[in-house]
Amino acid sequence: GSLMTACDILGRLEGIRERGGKVLLVDPRRNETARYVDEHHFIRPGTDALFLIGLIRHIIDRDLCDPAHLSQYIDDWDGLLALFRQFPMTDVSEHCGIPQAEIERIAEAFAAADRAVCYGRMGVATQSYGTLNHWLINVLNMITGNLDRPGGAMFTNPAFHKALDRRSGSFGTYHSRVRGLPEFSSSLPSATMAEEMTTPGEGQIQALVCVAGNPALSTPNGGLMEQGLAGLKYMVSVDFYLNETSRHADLILPPTGPLEHEQYDIVFNLLAVRNLARYSGPLFEHSPDSRSDWEILQGLIARLTHYKSGKPGPFRMPDLPSPEQILDKGLQTGPYSERFTDYNSGEPVEHEEGLSLDVLRRYPHGLDLGPLQPQFPGYLFTPDQKIQARPAVVVDDLQRLLAEFGGSEGGSSNLRLIGRRDLRTNNSWMHNSQRLAKGRDRCALFMHPDDAARHGVTDGGGVRVATRAGEVITSVRLTTDIMPGVVSLPHGWGHDREGVALRVASAHAGVNANDVTDNLAIDALSGNAAFNGIPVQVSPVDNGTAAVPTNQQEPLLAEK
């Protein structure tokens, strides 16, 4: 739940159990959350779609479907149910690694519950069937009546409501030059970025403006991305770090620090478990010669526009609204513009005034606008305000899944690589904080003891992890918290490159997992990069190459 916006998430999980509910976790790794759930089930990476289909098929076969309030909104219900008959339960179980009896038991319990929700996020998204996974999650919630109702999967009603207008969105209206990957909402997949830089021809990317990101470490096939960044004719980085990406820049424009500008969440308020709004003003005035991100980008756009126009005379900055003005306008035209209810004290307090930025400033710790409420049909943006239950592109992708996994499982000897996030260092920029980076090695390869014995690997020793894209050498930690046949490396490391000025991060350099992920491994439907389920070869190297002394390793959280 890396994007689930909720305070005291562990307390909320325990609250479900205290009310008589159950929490099930399905993951190739027995991760930190496993300590707070009733059941954990290992699953083979990349087969989540099959597991979800197994749940859906059993619910359909046993006539346990009950869409309830959703019946009036679902288009082609019969056609939806017919899609899953082509997947035999025995094949589903064999491929995903979860016994058929367990799949059927979970399906029946889910369908019988008064309230239930299936939830997935980054782990199910960043794999070869990521889009299909999220559709299947919605289908499971939908056929059991658990979509858009309390206790199920719900939508927020954010105060800055303009962020919800998706009617102007797009998909596949144009495609990338080299591989033909589809755009989504006017953006192309990051998996195609490096090849668009390194492949000659008309339309080749030769200049780049990079804002805060670190694609040298965060995109697949890091070696190819390095070639692309090094070969650019011109690059600008808006960043206050001299990191693995910005070291390639011709010009670095450092923005104000996080305590020197205002903050209002738009994206995360869409993913919250309650309706909320919080504005944080700057704690410190920034110096006159510094600029925030929006001022830098506004200045770049204005100057480029002036240059491209060919108009003579001096440059002039346009009088454009500030983020605060945009936010205030959004609040005053949103769903709480005429009145709002304040739940901060636990009991609702009605306010006859509308919400504005001035009003929101009265709540420095945030404003609780109440529990989520059903939003259909208002949030159905199709022309007939119906749920298109079986989109053609998704039906086609089901056939791709069937073709890949049809029949009995093949006997591949490859291990499957998955990523992982550490609470203190889950992105590359966090590695330059001594408080967050200190302690045990957080960049070791997790490996099951049975796999280690088969590959001649010892705990704390060095291993080489290799794919078509490249290889890395790192230390290994043996643990039964990882599924046999699966290995795990975190992302965001690899701070040992020349020209990087990150003192703390360089002292804990680690290796870049994306040096072995493959830019050709994608979710074919969306073009999104597949970072999980990558076939890798693992072999031991000289113990002194990358070993971490065993006595410096802390036990994993799930082992404590």
N, C-alpha and C positions, 0 to 999 in steps of 0.2 A: 504493500500500500504506500509506495513512495510518494504519491501525489495526493493521497487522501488528507484533506485539511481538517484536522480535529485535534483539540487539546486532550491530553491524558488518554491517548489511544489505548494504552494497556488497561487502564481503568474501564474503558468502554468495552473492550473485549471480555474482561472479567465480569462486567455488568450483564452481558448477554448470558453468561453461564449462571450467574446468580438468579436470573429470572427464569431459569429452567431451559435455556437454549443451549445449543452446541455450536462449536466453531471447528471447522475442518480445514486443514491446510494441505494443499497439493503442491509439491515442489521437489525438484531433484536433490535439493539440499535441506537437511533439517536445520533451518536457519533460526535466528534469534526469536522470531515469532512463535516457533514451535513450542517454546516453554509455556505459552499462554493459551494453548488450544487443547481441545479434547482429543483430536485425532490428527496425525500427520501421515500422509501417503506419499511415498516416492513415486515419481513419474519419469519416464524416459524423455529427455529433452526433445522438443519439437513435435511431441505427440499429444499436446493438450487438446487439439481439435478432435482427435479420436476419442479421448476421454469424455469430452463434452457431448459428442455425438452419442456415445454409449449411454450417458444419463438421459439425453433427450429421447433416444430410441426406446429405452425401457419404459419411460413415462408414457410414450405413445402406445407401445405394445400392450401395456396394462390398463390402457384407457384411464389414465390418471390426470389427463390434461384438464385444466380449469382456468381459462383465460379471464373469467369473471368480468370485471368492468372494462376489459380491453376488447371484448368481442366486437363492439361497435366500431372500433378503430382499425382492426386488422384486415388487410386486403389479401385475398387468396389463401385463406386458412387451410383448406383441403390440400392445395398444392404445396404448402409449407410442410405439412405432416408427411406427405409422400416422399419428400426428399431423402429421408434417413433410412428407408428400407433397404437401400443398396449396401449398407455397411453391416456385415455380420458381427454379432456381439463377440464371438470367439476371436475374430481377427482384431477387433478393437482392443480387447483385453491383452492379447498376445503382444501387440505392438507397443501399447502404452505401459505395460508392466504392472498393471493393477488387476487383481483377479476379477473375473466376471461377477462372481457372487458379491464382491465388495461394491462394484459399480452399481449393481442392481439394488443393493441395500441402501446405498447413499441416495440413489434416485428416488426410491420409495419414501425415504425419510424426508427428502426435500419437498416432494409433492404433497406429503401429508401434513407438513408443518403449517400452522396458522399463518406464520410470516416467515419468509426465507429470502435470502439474497445470494446470488453468485457474483463474486467480485474478482476482477483481474486487472492488472495494470501493466507495468513495464515488462515483467517476466514473460507474459503471454504475448506481448506486442512485438518484442524484438526477436522474432524468429520467422521461419519461412512461411508460416500460416498465421501471422499476427492479426491481419484484418479479419480473416475467417474466425479466429478465436473470439474476437470481440463481438462479432455478429452472433456466434453461437451462445455466448454469455447472455446476450439480449434475448435470444430465442428461448433459452432455458427459463429466464425470468418471466418472459412473456407467456409461455404456454402454461405456466403455473400461476398466472395472475399476479406476479410479484414485481411488475414494472409499473412505476409511477403510483405507488401506494405506500403508506407508512409501513416500515418493517422490511420493505423491499428496496429496489433500486429507484432512487428519486432524483429530481432535478432541483437545483437551487433557484431562487428568485432574487438575483443580486441587485444591490442598489444601483450600481453602474450597469444598467440594463442593456445598453447598446452593444456590449460584448456578446450578447446572446443572439444577435441578428445574423443568422447564418444563411439567409436567403440569397445573399450575394456570393456565396461560396462557389467553388468550382473543383472539378476533378477531370483530368485527362483532356483538357481543352488544348494543351500543347504537350510536347514530349521532349526529353533531353536529346541533344544532338547526336551523341555517340551510341547510346544503347536504347534510346526510345523509351525511357522510364517516364511515367505520367507525372504531371504537376498536380499538386493538391493545394487549393487555396492560394494559388500564385507562387508556390514554392516547389522546388525540385528536391528529390531525395538526396541526402548527404552522400549516399553510396556512389553517386555518379560524379561527385565534385572533382575528385583527383583525375579521373579519366578525361573530364572536360578541360582540365588544365594541360594534360600531357599529350593529348591527341591533336596533331596539327590539322589545319583546315579552317574553312570559313566558320566563324562563330566560336573559335577556341577562346577560352577564358585566359586573358593575359594580364588582367588587373583585378585586384580584390580589396574590398573594404571589410575588415573583420571586426565585429563589435563584441568584445568580451570573451568570445568563444575560444576554444583551444583545439581546433580540428586536427592538429598534428598528433594529438593523443586520443581524440574522441571519435574519430571516423575510422571505418574499416580499412584494412591494408595500409597501415601507417607508413610503410616504405614507399608506396606509390604516392601517398599524400606529401611526403617529404620531397619527392621529385617535383611534384606539382608546385608546391610553395616556392622551392628554390628556383624554379624556371620562370616565375612570373616576371613581367617587365616592370610592374609597379604594384606596391602593396601598402595599404594604410591599416594600422591597428588602433582601435579605440580601446585602450587598456592601460591600467597602471602597473601591470606585471610585464617584465621582460621574460616571457616564457617560451615554450617549445614552438609556438606559432608566431608570436610577435617578433622573435629574433630574425625572422625573414623580412620584416617590414622595412620599407624605405622611410616611413614616417610613423612615429608613435604619438598619438594624441591622448594623454592621460586625463581621464575625467575626474570629477569630484569624487571623494570617498563616500562610502555608504552612510556616514553620519552627517554629510554636508548637503544632502538633497532630500526632497520629500519622497514619500513612499505610499502607494496605494495598490494593493493587489487586485488585479483583474482576473488573471487565469485561475489562481488558487481559490478565489471566491466562487468560481464555477464548480469546484470540486469539494466544497465544504459539506459537513454533515449538518450544519445549521446555516440559516441566512445571517450574514454578518457583514459589517463594514468597519474598516479602521483606516484612519489617515494618520500618518506619522510625519510631522514636519521635520525639517533639518535641526539637528542639535547644535550645529556650529555653522556660522557664516563662512562661505568659501571665499578665498582670496579673490581680489578683483580680476586677476589675470588667469583664473581657472574657469572651466566650463563644465556643465553637466552633460550627460550623454545626449539629451535632446537638443541642447544648444549646439553641441558639436555637429550633430547630424543635420540640424537645421541650417547651420552655416555652410556645410559641405554641399547640401542640395541647392541652396541659393547661389553659391558661387559657380557650381556646375551649370545651373540653368542660365546664369548670366553669360558664362563662357560660350555655351552652346548657341545662345541666341545671336551672338556676333554683334551685339549692340555696342556702340562706342560709349565712352564715358566711365566714370567711377562706379564701382560696385556699391549697391545699397542693400542692407538687410531688410527683408519684408517684415511687416508688422503682423506676425502670426500669433495665435493664442498660446499661452503657456500651458503646461500640464495641469496646473491648478485650475485654470479657467475651463479647460476641457472637462476635468473631473466635476467641477461645480455645475456645469451645464448638463452633464450626464446625470448627476444626482437629482437635479431639478426637473428633469424630464423622465425619470425612471418610475418604477412602481410605487415608490414611497414619496413621491413628489407632493402629494396633497396632505397625507397624514401617515404616521407610522406608529408601531407598537414597540416599546422598549422592554426587553426581557432581561436586562442586565441584573436585576435584583432577584430574578427567579419568577416573580409575579409580573404579569403583563401590565404595563403602564401606557395608556393611550395618549398620543400627542396629536393635537389638531393641526399643528403646523407641519409643513412639508420638510423633507430632508434636503439639506444643502450642505455645502462645505463648511459654512460658518456653524451650522448646527452640529455637524459631525465633529468639529474641533472640541466640542464640549465633552466628548467621550474619548479621552486620550488612550484608554486601554481597549477601545473598540466598542461597537454597538451591536448587541445581540438583537437581531430582528425576528427571531422566533424559529420554530421548527419548520422543516420542509413540508410543503403542501403539494397535493397532486397538481400537475400542470397541463395535462392533456384536456382538450385538443390544442391549446394555445402554443405548445412547443412542437407541434407537428407542422413542418414547413412544406410538406408536399402539396401540390395543387388541390387535392381533394381532402386534405387533412386526415389522411389514412397512413397507417404504418405499412410501408411496402415490405412485406414479410419475406419475400424471396427475390431480391434484386438479381438481375441477369448476371452481373459480374461476379456475384457471390456464388450463384448456382454453378457457373463455369469453374470457379475455384474449387468447389466440392469435387468436381471431376478430376482436377489435378491431384487432390488429396487421395482420391480413390485409386488413381493410376499409380501413385507412388507407394501406397501402403496396401494395395490389394493383395490378398493371399497371405501365406505364412511369412513370418519375419525372416529376412536373410541373415546369415551368420557373419556380419561384419565384425572384424577384430578391432576396429578403430574405437578409441575413446571419444566421448563427446564433451566438448568444452562449453561451460556456461560461465557467465559473469557473476559478480556479486558486489554488493555495496557494504561498506563498513560504516557504522553509525558516525564515526568521527572523521572519516576521510572518504566520503562517497563521491567526491569530484576532485579534479586535479588542483583547483585553486585552494582547496583546504589543506593540501600537503605542505604548504609553506608556513603553517602555524605550528610552533613548537609544542603548544599544549595539545594540539590534535594529532601531531605526527609522532610524538614520543611513545615509548613503550615497545611492545613486541612487534615483530615483523608482520605487517599487514598485507604483504604482497606475495606470500607464498602460494604455491599451487596446492589446493586441497585434493586429496586422492584417497580412495578407499584402500585399506590394507590388502584386500584380496587382489586388487589390480596392481598394487605395488609389488607384491610377491611375484605376480605373473610377468612383470616388466623389469624385475631386478632392481627396484627402487627402494631406498631405505629412508626412514623418517629423518628429516633434517638434512638429507643429502641434496645434491644438485641434480636437476633434470633439464633435458632439452625438450621443448614443446615446439612442434613443427607442423606447418601446413603448406599448401601451395603458395600462400602469400609471403611466408617468412618463418622465422623461428626466434625464440627467446630462451634464455637460460636463467633459471631461478631455483629457489629452494622449494622443498616439498614438505607438506605437513600431512601425516596420515591421520585419518579420522573416519569413524563410522557414521558421521553426520552427512557424508556425501554418498549418493547412490552408487553401487558398483557399476562400472562402465562409464562413469561421469567424472570429470575433473573441473576445477573451478579456479579462475583467476579474476581479481578485481580490475576495474578499468581506471584510467586516469593517471597511472604511474609511468615511469620512464623519464626521470628528470636528470639524466646524465649526459645531455647533449651540449655540444660546444655553443657558447653564446648565451646560455640561460643564466639569468641572474636571480636565482631563487635559492638563497643560502640554506634554509632549513630543508626544503624539498630535495635539493641536490645531495644533502647528507643522508637522505633516506630515498635514494633514487628509484629503486624497484625496477620493474620491467613493464613495457607497454603491451598490454594484452592485445591491443589492436594492431600490433605488428604481425599477429598470426590470424586475426579475423580476416575474412575474405570479402572484398568489395563486390565480387560476383555472386555472393550468397545473399539473396534478398527474398522478401515477401513479393512474389511475382505480381500479386494483385495491386499492391500500393507502391512497390519499389522501395519500401523501407528496408533498412539494413537488418540482416539476421545476425545478431550477436550471440545467440544461444543455440546450442545443438551443433556446433561446428566440429566436424571430424578432425581429430588431431592424432599425431604420433608422439608418444612420450618415451624417452629413453634416458638412462642414467648417464651422468657425466662425472668427471673427477670430483671427489667429495670436497675438495678445497675450492672449486670454482664458484659455487654459489650457495654453499651450505650456511645454515644458521644453527648455532649451537643449541642443542635440544634444551639445555637448562635455561635458555633465555626465552623459551616459548611458553606463553600462558595457555591454559586449556581453553578450548572454544566455549562460547557462552552456553551452548546446549549441553556441554559436558560438565559444567560446573555444578 
